[in-house]
């Protein structure tokens, strides 16, 4: 699969959180984080979705940089990209700090 540079700005964060915002994609990420790399057929066993449906979800996650895929014989194996999940954590920490700062300013203003 062709790799795209990952945008680490707001647009990249939006793409990342949109990819993680779907329940099936979030469960796929959870499965890959718990069980390690897996093929499409292994991943599709746990879902009430066709292999084609799972493949589409995997491509969305790959497009956001959350997972990486590679050929292993006849199978396409997918693995979690922990660096991209660390990006998500950092984005949430920035948002959290800004929220805390806004609440502190409001508190000062009210008092």
Number of C-alpha atoms within 10 A of each C-alpha: 10 8 10 10 9 16 14 15 10 10 10 17 20 15 19 25 14 14 22 21 11 12 10 17 19 15 15 23 22 13 17 18 14 10 10 12 18 18 17 17 15 12 20 18 12 11 14 10 12 12 16 11 13 21 17 13 18 24 17 19 24 23 19 24 24 26 23 20 20 13 11 10 7 7 12 15 18 21 20 24 18 13 12 18 17 12 17 20 12 13 17 13 12 12 12 12 12 12 12 12 12 12 12 12 12 11 10 9 8 7 6
